Each structure stands twice: as C-alpha cells, then as structure tokens.
Amino acid sequence: MVSTGRKRRPGRPKNPVARETLLALALGAFAERGYAGASMAEIAGSAGLRKASLFHHFSSKEALYLEVLAGIASGLATALADARLQGGDFGDRLDTLGTIATHYFGGHPGAAQLLLRELLDGGPFSSGPGAPAIQATLDSLAAFLQAGMLQGEIPYQDPHHLALSIASLHLTYYAAPKVCEDLLEAEVFEASMNEARLEAVLEQVRRLCGVAPA
C-alpha cells in the first residue's frame, strides 16, 4: 500500500504548537531561571514537544530569548505611544499610560521579572539588539513628561529621573511577586489585586509628577 500523505521534514513537529504558546512558555522559563538556567529541552517538554521540534521554530536558544524580550519591549512601546495619542489633559494621559502598563504586566506573568533580570544582568537583549528600543522607550517617556512640564501641567523637575522612577514603580511590583504576596497576603496576578494595584499606581504616579488626584 502506497501512502499518499506527505512526509514530514526532519524536526517538523507532528502536533504543531502555536508560536505564541511557545513564546509564553519560554517567557515563564526564562523569567524563573534566567537565560543561562533555562534549557531548550525544558521549554520543549513543557509544550509536549521534542527539542528538535522547538528548533524547527527557533534557530537557537538565543533567538528564542531575543524574540521573547522583543515582544515585551514592543508591548511597552505600544503602551506609551497609545497613551501619548489619547486626548484629554496631561493627567488623563498619564492615567492611560499607567493603566495600559499595569494591565500589560498584570496580564503577562513573568514579563516584568524577565525584563528586570535582563536589565540587571546586561544580557544579550539589553546589551545587543534591544538597547535602542529600551533607550527609545525611556527617552519617549521623558519627552512626554517634559512636554507636560513645558505646558505648565506639572511642576518642573528632571524628566529623565522622573521617567526612571515611574518605570521602576510599574516594573518592580510585578518583578518580585513573592515578596509582594507575602506583604499583601494576596496573589499578585489575581484580577482584584491587579485593580487594587492600578488604583495605587495611578495615585502614586500623579503624586510623583505633582498632578492633582483624579
């Protein structure tokens, strides 16, 4: 009997897994164990694949890692762009930025932890292809804040230091969930806690900027 089915190419998975699923699993592994500690075999196994099948999607561990971080950087850059394009006064746009950033990190467990780990380690993304994107995002945030100062909507202060303080406020909470959960006695990524965090962050960022509460 002659088979009419097409023969799979070597390494091609028998049961394909969506690329987005693989990126999400890789994000979790890299966030928990870092670039050096996570293995392609582990990531493939969590997706029910052989390691060879994972290499069908990504040419190397570094390529997978860089794509995961590029996705995070792109999501944050989009958040900032969306906030700046919104109508309303500076305080409203500041709230929009905080809302989008909080919802992003709250909806992507591991993203803040991985990004902070990468920045601290000076890994292959932040010291390589991701460096311009990280710098551009911080510069854009500083420019957004400086525009509010020039319009007289917030008191003048160093916009770059203010941008770093705001970025840290959004990042650190989700990058250290265990510490926060022990302090708050609640799960950081629960929907109710995300909303509580959002309320706190919006108020705190307004205070940092010298903007009246909403």
Secondary structure by P-SEA (a helix, b strand, c coil): ccccbbbbccccccccccaaaaaaaaaaaaaacccccccaaaaaaaacccaaaaaaacccaaaaaaaaaaaaaaaaaaaaaaaaaccccaaaaaaaaaaaaaaaaaaccaaaaaaaaaaaaccccccccaaaaaaaaaaaaaaaaaaaaaacccccccaaaaaaaaaaaaccccccaaaaaaaaccccccaaaaaaaaaaaaaaaaaaaccccc
